[in-house]
Each structure stands twice: as C-alpha cells, then as structure tokens.
Amino acid sequence: MLIVRLAKIVMTAALAAFAFIVTYDNLIDYDSNYEFVKHVLSMDTTFPGNRLMGRAITDPALWKLSYAAIIAGEGLTFLLLTAASVAMLLALRAPAEAFQRSKAWLVAGAATGFLVWFFGFMVVGGEYFAMWQSKSWNGQEAAFRFYITLLGVLIFVNQRDGEPAQ
C-alpha cells in the first residue's frame, strides 16, 4: 500500500531531521555539550572515591576529539537517513524489490545512530565512564529515547512491502 510506504518515508525523514538538529545544535552551541563531554570523560561528578576513576580522561585535547567524534557520528546519521528518505521517495511507486533495496540507507543510518547513542552514550559514557553515577551529567535517559526510536522505525520500515497499487 502506498500509504505504508509514505509513512516509512516520513518516519525516516523525521529521524533525519532529528539527527540534523542535534548535529546543528552541537556545532552552534558547542560549549554546552562540550561541558557534558568534559565532565563525563573526566568523571568529576561520579561517586567520590569510586574504583573506576583510573578510567578518567583529563586531557582537553581528548575531550575535543571525543566531542568531534560524537558530532561526526550524529552528522553521518543525518546524511545517511536523508539519503534513505530520498532513495525511498524515488522508489515510492517502484516494484516491491526495488523499494526494499532503497531501504539500505536507512539500515546504515539507523546503525550509525545506534552506535552513537547506544554504544557511545550507554556503553562508553554510561558504563565505562560511569555516567550513571552522575546526578548532573547523565545523558542515558535521552540517549535511550533516541536509540529506541531509531530501532522502532528501523523495524517498521524494514518490513517487506507489497506491490504499489496501480
């Protein structure tokens, strides 16, 4: 059904818009989230005396490099999801197999976003740098909302479509 294909395109485009705004905000308001990265990596707001403090990174050059990697991942997520939206739109009335192939960009974009918000924020930030211990610099809830939304859209969009109505 055409309406299902359109819903898949719109949801993918909405994810692309989200990734664009996050990337843009991090570039325009660089210092706000740079402070977040700095505090998470330096572990300066985790439980006092915790035994994980040997993992802390206190080098500003590494904070900047880490933040640049986050922004690059978010930007790449935007680009891939935008490519997915365009590819699916161009294949809107194409045969089912062609429309299915157009979804490859979505898989790449969702996987990239998942790496940023699950691996980057939950695994690296949350567990390795003990972000979960911080009351003031904990981005796990926000990251959870992001990667769960990516996964939900990925599951829906990746379902096979029938032939478009003639």
C-alpha positions as CSV (number, residue, x, y, z in Angstrom):
1,M,0.0,0.0,0.0
2,L,1.2,3.4,-0.9
3,I,0.2,4.9,2.5
4,V,2.5,2.5,4.3
5,R,5.4,3.4,2.0
6,L,4.7,7.1,2.6
7,A,4.6,6.5,6.4
8,K,8.0,4.8,6.2
9,I,9.5,7.7,4.2
10,V,8.0,10.3,6.6
11,M,9.3,8.5,9.7
12,T,12.8,8.2,8.1
13,A,12.8,11.8,7.2
14,A,11.8,12.7,10.8
15,L,14.8,10.8,12.1
16,A,17.0,12.6,9.6
17,A,15.6,16.0,10.8
18,F,16.3,15.0,14.4
19,A,19.8,14.0,13.6
20,F,20.3,17.3,11.7
21,I,19.0,19.4,14.6
22,V,21.2,17.5,17.1
23,T,24.3,18.0,14.9
24,Y,23.5,21.6,14.2
25,D,22.9,22.4,17.9
26,N,26.2,20.8,18.8
27,L,28.0,22.9,16.3
28,I,26.2,26.2,17.0
29,D,26.1,25.8,20.8
30,Y,29.4,23.9,21.0
31,D,30.2,24.8,24.6
32,S,27.1,23.5,26.2
33,N,27.6,19.9,25.2
34,Y,31.4,20.2,25.3
35,E,30.9,20.7,29.0
36,F,28.9,17.5,29.1
37,V,31.6,15.5,27.3
38,K,34.3,17.1,29.6
39,H,32.5,16.1,32.8
40,V,31.6,12.6,31.6
41,L,35.2,11.8,30.5
42,S,36.8,13.4,33.5
43,M,34.4,11.5,35.8
44,D,34.4,14.5,38.1
45,T,30.8,14.1,39.2
46,T,30.7,10.4,39.8
47,F,30.7,8.9,43.3
48,P,33.6,10.1,45.3
49,G,36.4,7.6,45.7
50,N,34.9,5.1,43.2
51,R,37.3,2.4,42.0
52,L,36.7,3.3,38.3
53,M,38.4,6.7,38.5
54,G,41.5,5.3,36.8
55,R,39.5,5.4,33.5
56,A,39.1,9.2,33.7
57,I,40.4,11.3,30.8
58,T,41.5,14.7,31.9
59,D,43.2,15.9,28.7
60,P,41.3,18.7,27.0
61,A,42.6,17.5,23.6
62,L,41.0,14.1,24.1
63,W,37.7,15.8,25.2
64,K,37.6,17.8,22.0
65,L,38.5,14.7,19.9
66,S,35.7,12.7,21.6
67,Y,33.2,15.5,21.1
68,A,34.2,15.8,17.4
69,A,33.7,12.1,17.0
70,I,30.2,12.4,18.5
71,I,29.3,15.3,16.3
72,A,30.7,13.5,13.2
73,G,28.6,10.4,14.1
74,E,25.5,12.5,14.5
75,G,26.2,14.2,11.2
76,L,26.8,11.0,9.4
77,T,23.5,9.6,10.8
78,F,21.7,12.7,9.4
79,L,23.3,12.2,5.9
80,L,22.5,8.5,5.8
81,L,18.9,9.0,6.9
82,T,18.5,11.8,4.4
83,A,19.8,9.6,1.6
84,A,17.4,6.9,2.8
85,S,14.4,9.3,2.7
86,V,15.4,10.4,-0.9
87,A,16.0,6.9,-2.1
88,M,12.7,5.6,-0.7
89,L,10.8,8.6,-2.1
90,L,12.3,8.0,-5.6
91,A,11.3,4.3,-5.3
92,L,7.8,5.1,-3.9
93,R,5.9,3.6,-6.9
94,A,8.6,1.1,-7.8
95,P,8.2,-2.7,-7.6
96,A,8.4,-4.1,-4.1
97,E,12.0,-5.4,-4.5
98,A,13.2,-2.0,-5.7
99,F,11.6,-0.3,-2.8
100,Q,13.1,-2.8,-0.4
101,R,16.6,-2.1,-1.8
102,S,16.1,1.6,-1.3
103,K,15.9,1.0,2.4
104,A,19.6,0.1,2.6
105,W,20.5,3.7,3.5
106,L,18.0,3.5,6.4
107,V,19.8,0.5,7.8
108,A,23.1,2.3,7.6
109,G,21.7,5.5,9.2
110,A,20.0,3.7,12.0
111,A,23.0,1.5,12.7
112,T,25.2,4.7,12.8
113,G,22.8,6.4,15.1
114,F,22.6,3.3,17.3
115,L,26.4,3.4,17.5
116,V,26.3,7.0,18.6
117,W,23.5,6.8,21.2
118,F,23.7,3.3,22.4
119,F,27.4,2.4,22.1
120,G,28.7,5.9,22.7
121,F,26.4,7.1,25.4
122,M,25.3,3.9,27.1
123,V,28.3,1.6,26.8
124,V,31.2,4.1,26.7
125,G,29.7,7.0,28.6
126,G,27.2,5.2,30.8
127,E,29.2,2.2,31.9
128,Y,32.9,2.7,31.1
129,F,33.0,6.3,32.4
130,A,30.3,5.6,35.0
131,M,28.0,8.4,33.8
132,W,25.2,6.6,35.6
133,Q,26.7,7.8,38.9
134,S,26.4,11.5,38.0
135,K,23.3,13.4,39.1
136,S,24.2,16.4,36.9
137,W,25.9,15.0,33.7
138,N,23.9,11.9,32.9
139,G,22.6,11.6,29.3
140,Q,21.4,8.0,29.5
141,E,17.7,8.7,29.5
142,A,17.9,11.0,26.5
143,A,20.2,8.5,24.6
144,F,17.7,5.7,25.4
145,R,14.9,7.7,23.8
146,F,17.0,8.3,20.7
147,Y,18.2,4.8,20.0
148,I,14.9,3.1,20.9
149,T,13.1,5.5,18.4
150,L,15.8,4.6,15.8
151,L,15.2,0.9,16.4
152,G,11.4,1.2,16.3
153,V,11.5,3.0,12.9
154,L,14.1,0.6,11.6
155,I,11.9,-2.4,12.5
156,F,8.8,-0.8,10.9
157,V,10.5,0.4,7.8
158,N,12.4,-2.8,7.2
159,Q,9.2,-4.8,7.0
160,R,8.6,-6.0,3.4
161,D,6.2,-4.1,1.3
162,G,3.8,-5.4,-1.3
163,E,3.5,-4.1,-4.8
164,P,2.2,-0.5,-5.0
165,A,-1.4,0.0,-6.1
166,Q,-1.7,0.5,-9.9
